[in-house]
Amino acid sequence: MTNQLEPKIIEKSSFLVAGLHYEGKNEHGEIPALWDNEFLPRMGELAFLQAGAGAYGIARAMPNFEKDGVFEYLAAVEVKSFDNLPPGMVGWEIPAATYVVLPAHDVPGIAPVSDYFYQKWLPQSKEYEMGEGAMLEYYPPDFGVDLNLDLFFPVRHKTK
């Protein structure tokens, strides 16, 4: 199925997110636990979140990622400002970027779609290469109903 994925290329403006931070390798399911046990029960504390917006999982490689596999991750929602963040929550500004957007079905669908992007789509692209920035998981407001989400991979035009 993943070989049938049709990517969309979009330009996304910068935006603000706030939520709970994790740093590590997710070797023991720490990210699903972060969502289920910590972030989802506290989402309501972010009363200033954008109305009707979904949630984001945002992954950024740490400086030695290639060597040790450690990355940082934020379970978050879009917010209007970082004023008065609840205790323990952090805010990130996501810069404007060009993204390849691919659909995934449910959380177990993230890894095969990511593999498709990194191992097949990106190496075969004649126009794009990996860009700077974070990989975004976007969980729309109706995610709990249909389990569909989108993955955003930062790209840039190849230099000639």
C-alpha positions in Angstrom: 0.0 0.0 0.0 2.7 2.5 0.9 4.0 2.4 -2.7 0.7 3.9 -3.8 1.1 7.0 -1.6 0.6 10.3 -3.4 2.6 13.1 -1.8 1.3 16.7 -1.6 3.9 19.4 -1.6 2.9 22.4 0.5 4.3 25.6 1.9 3.4 26.0 5.5 3.7 29.3 7.4 5.4 29.4 10.8 3.3 28.6 13.7 3.5 28.1 17.5 2.9 24.9 19.4 2.9 24.0 23.1 2.9 20.7 24.9 5.0 18.1 26.6 8.6 17.4 25.7 10.4 14.0 25.4 14.1 13.4 24.6 15.4 9.9 23.9 15.1 7.0 21.4 11.6 5.9 22.2 12.9 2.4 22.8 10.3 1.5 25.4 7.2 3.2 24.0 7.8 6.5 25.8 6.1 8.6 23.1 2.8 6.7 23.2 2.9 6.9 27.0 3.6 10.6 26.8 0.4 11.1 24.7 -1.9 8.7 26.6 -0.7 9.2 30.2 0.4 12.8 30.3 -0.5 15.0 27.4 -4.0 14.0 26.5 -5.2 14.3 30.1 -3.7 17.8 30.2 -4.6 19.2 26.8 -7.5 21.2 28.3 -5.0 23.3 30.2 -4.0 24.9 26.9 -7.2 27.0 26.9 -5.6 29.4 24.4 -5.2 26.7 21.7 -6.3 27.5 18.1 -10.0 26.7 17.8 -10.7 23.6 15.7 -7.0 22.7 15.3 -5.8 19.2 15.7 -2.7 18.0 17.6 0.9 17.6 16.5 3.7 15.2 17.3 6.9 17.0 16.4 10.2 15.2 16.1 13.6 17.0 15.8 16.9 15.3 15.5 19.4 16.1 18.3 23.0 17.2 17.3 24.5 13.6 17.5 21.4 11.8 16.1 23.3 10.0 13.3 25.6 8.5 16.0 23.3 7.9 19.0 19.7 8.0 17.6 18.5 10.5 20.3 15.8 12.9 19.2 13.4 15.3 20.8 9.7 15.1 20.5 6.8 17.4 21.4 3.2 16.2 21.9 1.5 19.5 21.2 -1.3 21.7 20.0 -1.1 24.9 18.0 -1.3 28.0 20.3 -1.6 31.7 19.8 1.2 32.6 22.2 3.5 31.2 24.8 2.1 33.4 27.5 1.1 31.6 30.7 2.1 28.1 29.6 0.9 25.5 32.2 3.6 24.0 34.5 5.8 21.5 32.7 4.7 22.5 29.2 7.1 24.1 26.6 6.5 26.0 23.5 8.2 25.7 20.1 8.0 28.0 17.1 7.9 25.9 13.9 9.5 27.9 11.1 7.9 28.3 7.7 8.9 25.4 5.4 8.1 23.4 2.4 6.8 19.9 3.2 6.0 16.7 1.5 2.7 15.6 3.1 1.8 11.9 3.1 -1.2 10.2 4.7 -1.0 7.5 7.4 -3.6 5.4 9.1 -3.3 5.2 12.9 -0.1 5.4 14.9 1.3 2.0 13.7 1.1 3.4 10.1 3.6 6.1 10.9 6.7 3.9 10.5 5.9 2.4 7.1 5.0 5.8 5.7 8.2 7.3 7.1 10.2 4.4 5.6 8.5 5.0 2.3 9.5 8.6 2.3 13.1 8.2 3.4 13.9 5.0 1.5 11.9 5.4 -1.7 10.3 8.8 -2.4 13.2 11.1 -1.3 16.0 9.1 -3.0 13.9 9.0 -6.3 12.9 12.6 -6.2 14.5 14.6 -9.0 13.3 17.9 -7.6 13.5 17.7 -3.8 16.0 16.9 -1.1 15.8 16.7 2.7 15.2 20.2 4.2 15.9 21.7 7.6 13.4 21.3 10.3 11.2 18.9 12.2 9.0 16.1 11.0 5.4 16.7 11.9 2.6 14.2 12.7 -0.7 16.1 12.3 -3.7 14.5 14.1 -6.8 16.3 12.8 -9.7 17.0 15.2 -11.6 13.9 13.9 -8.6 11.5 14.4 -10.4 9.6 17.1 -13.1 8.7 14.6 -11.2 7.7 11.5 -7.6 7.3 12.7 -6.3 9.2 9.7 -3.3 11.5 10.1 -0.8 13.3 7.9 3.0 13.2 8.1 4.9 16.4 7.1 8.5 15.9 6.0 10.6 19.1 5.4 12.1 19.4 2.0 13.8 21.9 -0.3 14.4 22.2 -4.0 17.6 20.6 -5.1 20.3 23.0 -6.1 21.4 22.6 -9.7 
